[in-house]
Amino acid sequence: MGSFQGHALPGSFFLIVAQWWAVKYSLWYATRRKKSASAGRLATRTTQRCLEVIEGAAILSFSIIGMLAEQFAAGGPKLRLYDYTEHHWEQLNNWQHATMYLFFALSGATTLTVHTTEFAPLALDRLLLAIAFFAEGFLFLYHLYGRDMLDVHVHQLLLYAIFGGALISFMEVFHRGNILLELLRTTLCLLQGSWFWQIGFVLYPPSEVKWDLQDHSNKMFITVCYCWHLACALVTVAVLYCTVCCVIRTKLKRIPPMEMGLLKPREREGESEDEVL
C-alpha cells in the first residue's frame, strides 16, 4: 500500500465492484417494476443467484490477491509479524492492509455460502459486508499516526465513504431490496475507488511534480476535489441506472406479451419468489 500501485489495486477493486452493483441493482429494480411475465424471464431467481455467486467469488478472489500482494510483493513481511532479532513489529502497515482484505474475503465467502446453500440466513451477506466496511474504516482510523498534514487529510476524507458504506450495508440487513439504499451504497463504494486512486496521485505521483504535504491551500483544494469525486460517482451511478432501465424497456417491447393466467403454476411461483428476493 505504500506506493502508487498499492493504492491503485484497492481503488480498482472498489471501482469494479461498484459498477457491477450499479448494473445489477438497476436490472433487478427495472424488472421488478414490470409485472409482466416477460420481465420475470429477464431476471429469474436462478439468474439472481448466479449473479450473487459470481459476485461473491469475485470479491473473494480480489481479496485473496490483495492479501498475497501485501504479504509477498517486494518489501512485504512474508507472513512474519515480529522480528525477534531487531525486537520490533514487522511492517504493520502491510499487516493492516492485509487485515482489511481479510474481512472482504470473509464477506465474499459469506455471499457464496448464503446463495449456494440453505444453511445461512439471507441477510447474513449484508451483515458481513457492513462488518467488512467497518473493519476497513477502523483500521484506517488508527493508520495515520505521525503522518504529514495532507496525508492525514486525504485518508480522513476516505473514512466518510467507508463508514457511510458500513452504515448503509447494516441498514440493508433490515431493509433488503431497497433500491435507494443499494444505489447509495454503490455510490459510496465508487467514491472509495476513485479516492484511492486520488490518494495514490497525491502521495506517490507518477510524474515529477510533487505535492507539498504541509501546504494548507492544498488541503482546501483536496477537500473540493473530494466533492467533485462524489459528484462524479453520483452521475456515474445515475447514468448506469438510466442505461439499464432503457435497455430493459427496449427488450420488453421486443418480447411478445404473455398474460399471467397463461403461465404454468411453477413459472408463476418462481416469479413471485424473484420479487421477494
C-alpha positions as CSV (number, residue, x, y, z in Angstrom):
1,M,0.0,0.0,0.0
2,G,3.0,2.3,0.4
3,S,3.1,3.0,-3.3
4,F,1.0,4.2,-6.2
5,Q,0.3,0.7,-7.3
6,G,-0.7,-0.2,-3.7
7,H,-3.5,2.4,-3.8
8,A,-4.5,1.6,-7.4
9,L,-5.1,-2.0,-6.6
10,P,-7.9,-1.5,-3.9
11,G,-9.1,1.5,-5.9
12,S,-9.7,-0.7,-9.0
13,F,-11.3,-3.3,-6.8
14,F,-13.9,-0.9,-5.4
15,L,-14.5,0.7,-8.9
16,I,-15.2,-2.7,-10.5
17,V,-17.5,-3.9,-7.6
18,A,-19.4,-0.5,-7.6
19,Q,-20.1,-0.6,-11.3
20,W,-21.2,-4.2,-11.0
21,W,-23.6,-3.3,-8.2
22,A,-25.0,-0.3,-10.2
23,V,-25.9,-2.6,-13.2
24,K,-27.1,-5.5,-11.0
25,Y,-29.4,-3.5,-8.7
26,S,-30.7,-1.4,-11.6
27,L,-31.5,-4.6,-13.5
28,W,-33.4,-6.1,-10.6
29,Y,-35.3,-2.9,-9.9
30,A,-36.3,-2.4,-13.5
31,T,-37.6,-5.9,-13.8
32,R,-39.4,-5.8,-10.5
33,R,-41.3,-2.7,-11.7
34,K,-42.6,-4.6,-14.7
35,K,-45.2,-7.1,-13.6
36,S,-45.3,-9.0,-16.9
37,A,-44.1,-12.5,-17.4
38,S,-41.5,-11.2,-19.9
39,A,-39.9,-9.1,-17.3
40,G,-39.8,-12.1,-14.9
41,R,-37.9,-14.1,-17.5
42,L,-35.2,-11.4,-17.8
43,A,-34.3,-11.8,-14.1
44,T,-35.4,-15.1,-12.7
45,R,-34.5,-16.3,-9.2
46,T,-31.9,-18.6,-10.8
47,T,-30.3,-15.7,-12.7
48,Q,-30.2,-13.7,-9.5
49,R,-28.5,-16.5,-7.6
50,C,-25.9,-16.9,-10.3
51,L,-25.1,-13.2,-10.2
52,E,-24.7,-13.3,-6.4
53,V,-22.4,-16.4,-6.7
54,I,-20.3,-14.7,-9.3
55,E,-20.1,-11.5,-7.2
56,G,-19.1,-13.5,-4.1
57,A,-16.4,-15.4,-6.0
58,A,-15.0,-12.2,-7.5
59,I,-14.8,-10.4,-4.1
60,L,-13.2,-13.4,-2.5
61,S,-10.7,-13.7,-5.3
62,F,-9.8,-10.0,-5.3
63,S,-9.4,-10.0,-1.6
64,I,-7.0,-13.0,-1.7
65,I,-5.0,-11.3,-4.4
66,G,-4.8,-8.2,-2.2
67,M,-3.7,-10.2,0.9
68,L,-1.0,-12.0,-1.1
69,A,0.2,-8.8,-2.7
70,E,0.6,-7.1,0.8
71,Q,2.5,-10.1,2.2
72,F,4.7,-11.3,-0.7
73,A,5.2,-8.3,-3.0
74,A,8.5,-6.5,-3.0
75,G,9.3,-5.5,0.6
76,G,6.4,-7.3,2.1
77,P,6.6,-9.1,5.6
78,K,6.1,-12.5,4.1
79,L,3.8,-13.6,7.0
80,R,6.4,-12.6,9.6
81,L,4.7,-10.5,12.3
82,Y,7.6,-9.8,14.7
83,D,11.4,-9.5,14.2
84,Y,12.9,-11.2,17.2
85,T,16.4,-10.2,16.1
86,E,15.7,-6.4,16.0
87,H,12.9,-6.7,18.6
88,H,10.2,-4.7,16.6
89,W,6.9,-5.4,14.8
90,E,7.4,-6.3,11.1
91,Q,5.8,-3.8,8.7
92,L,2.5,-3.3,10.5
93,N,1.2,-1.1,7.6
94,N,1.1,-4.2,5.4
95,W,-0.5,-6.2,8.1
96,Q,-3.2,-3.6,8.5
97,H,-3.9,-3.6,4.8
98,A,-3.9,-7.4,4.6
99,T,-6.4,-7.5,7.5
100,M,-8.7,-5.1,5.6
101,Y,-8.6,-7.5,2.6
102,L,-9.3,-10.4,5.0
103,F,-12.7,-9.0,6.1
104,F,-13.7,-8.5,2.5
105,A,-12.7,-12.1,1.8
106,L,-15.0,-13.2,4.7
107,S,-17.7,-11.1,3.1
108,G,-17.3,-12.8,-0.3
109,A,-17.2,-16.3,1.3
110,T,-20.4,-15.5,3.2
111,T,-22.1,-14.4,0.0
112,L,-21.1,-17.7,-1.6
113,T,-22.4,-19.6,1.4
114,V,-25.7,-17.8,1.5
115,H,-26.5,-18.2,-2.1
116,T,-25.2,-21.8,-2.7
117,T,-26.6,-23.4,0.5
118,E,-29.7,-23.2,2.6
119,F,-27.9,-23.1,5.9
120,A,-27.3,-19.4,6.3
121,P,-29.9,-16.6,6.6
122,L,-30.3,-14.4,3.6
123,A,-29.4,-11.1,5.4
124,L,-26.0,-12.6,6.6
125,D,-24.2,-11.4,3.5
126,R,-25.2,-7.8,4.1
127,L,-24.2,-8.1,7.7
128,L,-20.7,-9.3,6.8
129,L,-20.4,-6.6,4.2
130,A,-21.2,-4.0,6.8
131,I,-18.6,-5.5,9.2
132,A,-16.0,-5.5,6.3
133,F,-16.6,-1.8,5.7
134,F,-16.4,-1.1,9.4
135,A,-13.2,-3.0,9.8
136,E,-11.7,-1.1,6.9
137,G,-12.6,2.2,8.4
138,F,-11.5,1.2,11.9
139,L,-8.1,0.2,10.6
140,F,-7.6,3.4,8.6
141,L,-8.7,5.5,11.6
142,Y,-5.7,4.3,13.5
143,H,-3.4,4.2,10.5
144,L,-2.5,7.9,10.4
145,Y,-0.2,8.4,13.4
146,G,2.9,10.6,12.7
147,R,2.0,11.4,9.0
148,D,2.1,14.7,7.2
149,M,-0.9,17.0,7.3
150,L,-2.2,16.4,3.7
151,D,-1.5,12.7,4.1
152,V,-3.8,12.6,7.1
153,H,-6.4,14.7,5.5
154,V,-6.8,12.6,2.3
155,H,-7.2,9.5,4.5
156,Q,-9.7,11.2,6.8
157,L,-11.9,12.1,3.8
158,L,-11.8,8.4,2.8
159,L,-13.3,7.5,6.1
160,Y,-16.6,9.3,5.3
161,A,-17.1,7.0,2.3
162,I,-16.0,3.9,4.3
163,F,-18.2,4.4,7.4
164,G,-21.1,5.6,5.2
165,G,-20.9,2.3,3.3
166,A,-20.8,0.4,6.6
167,L,-23.9,2.2,7.9
168,I,-25.9,1.7,4.6
169,S,-24.9,-2.0,4.5
170,F,-26.1,-2.5,8.0
171,M,-29.4,-0.8,7.2
172,E,-29.9,-3.2,4.3
173,V,-29.9,-6.1,6.8
174,F,-33.3,-4.9,7.8
175,H,-34.4,-3.3,4.5
176,R,-33.1,-5.6,1.9
177,G,-34.1,-4.8,-1.7
178,N,-34.5,-1.0,-1.1
179,I,-33.2,0.5,-4.3
180,L,-32.2,3.8,-2.7
181,L,-30.0,2.1,-0.1
182,E,-28.5,-0.1,-2.7
183,L,-27.6,2.7,-5.1
184,L,-26.3,4.9,-2.2
185,R,-24.0,2.1,-1.1
186,T,-22.9,1.7,-4.7
187,T,-22.2,5.5,-4.9
188,L,-20.1,5.4,-1.7
189,C,-18.2,2.3,-3.0
190,L,-17.5,4.1,-6.3
191,L,-16.3,7.1,-4.3
192,Q,-13.9,4.9,-2.3
193,G,-12.5,3.5,-5.5
194,S,-11.8,6.8,-7.2
195,W,-10.5,8.4,-4.0
196,F,-8.0,5.5,-3.5
197,W,-6.6,6.5,-7.0
198,Q,-6.6,10.1,-6.0
199,I,-4.6,9.3,-2.8
200,G,-2.1,7.5,-4.9
201,F,-1.6,10.5,-7.2
202,V,-1.2,12.8,-4.2
203,L,1.2,10.8,-2.1
204,Y,3.0,8.9,-4.8
205,P,2.6,10.9,-8.1
206,P,3.9,9.1,-11.2
207,S,5.2,12.4,-12.6
208,E,8.0,14.5,-11.2
209,V,5.5,17.1,-9.9
210,K,5.3,16.6,-6.1
211,W,2.5,17.8,-3.7
212,D,3.5,19.9,-0.7
213,L,2.1,17.8,2.1
214,Q,2.2,20.8,4.5
215,D,0.5,23.4,2.4
216,H,-2.9,24.3,3.7
217,S,-4.1,25.5,0.3
218,N,-3.5,22.0,-1.0
219,K,-5.7,20.8,1.9
220,M,-8.5,23.1,0.8
221,F,-8.2,22.0,-2.9
222,I,-8.3,18.3,-1.9
223,T,-11.5,18.9,0.0
224,V,-13.1,20.5,-3.1
225,C,-11.7,17.6,-5.2
226,Y,-13.4,15.1,-2.8
227,C,-16.7,16.8,-3.6
228,W,-16.0,16.5,-7.3
229,H,-15.3,12.8,-6.9
230,L,-18.7,12.4,-5.0
231,A,-20.5,14.3,-7.8
232,C,-18.8,12.1,-10.5
233,A,-19.9,9.0,-8.5
234,L,-23.5,10.2,-8.3
235,V,-23.5,10.9,-12.1
236,T,-21.9,7.6,-12.9
237,V,-24.5,5.6,-10.9
238,A,-27.3,7.7,-12.4
239,V,-26.1,7.1,-16.0
240,L,-25.7,3.3,-15.4
241,Y,-29.2,3.2,-13.8
242,C,-30.8,5.0,-16.7
243,T,-29.0,2.9,-19.3
244,V,-30.0,-0.4,-17.7
245,C,-33.7,0.8,-17.4
246,C,-33.7,1.9,-21.1
247,V,-32.2,-1.4,-22.2
248,I,-34.8,-3.4,-20.2
249,R,-37.6,-1.3,-21.6
250,T,-36.4,-1.8,-25.1
251,K,-36.0,-5.6,-24.6
252,L,-39.5,-5.8,-23.2
253,K,-41.0,-4.1,-26.2
254,R,-39.5,-6.7,-28.4
255,I,-40.8,-9.7,-26.4
256,P,-44.4,-10.7,-27.2
257,P,-46.7,-10.0,-24.1
258,M,-47.8,-13.0,-22.1
259,E,-50.7,-13.0,-19.7
260,M,-50.0,-14.2,-16.2
261,G,-53.0,-16.5,-16.5
262,L,-51.3,-18.5,-19.3
263,L,-48.2,-19.2,-17.2
264,K,-47.6,-22.6,-15.7
265,P,-48.0,-22.7,-11.9
266,R,-44.3,-23.4,-11.5
267,E,-43.4,-20.3,-13.6
268,R,-45.9,-18.2,-11.6
269,E,-44.4,-19.3,-8.3
270,G,-40.9,-18.6,-9.5
271,E,-41.7,-15.1,-10.4
272,S,-43.2,-14.3,-7.0
273,E,-40.1,-15.7,-5.4
274,D,-38.0,-13.3,-7.5
275,E,-39.9,-10.3,-6.2
276,V,-39.3,-11.4,-2.6
277,L,-35.6,-12.0,-3.2
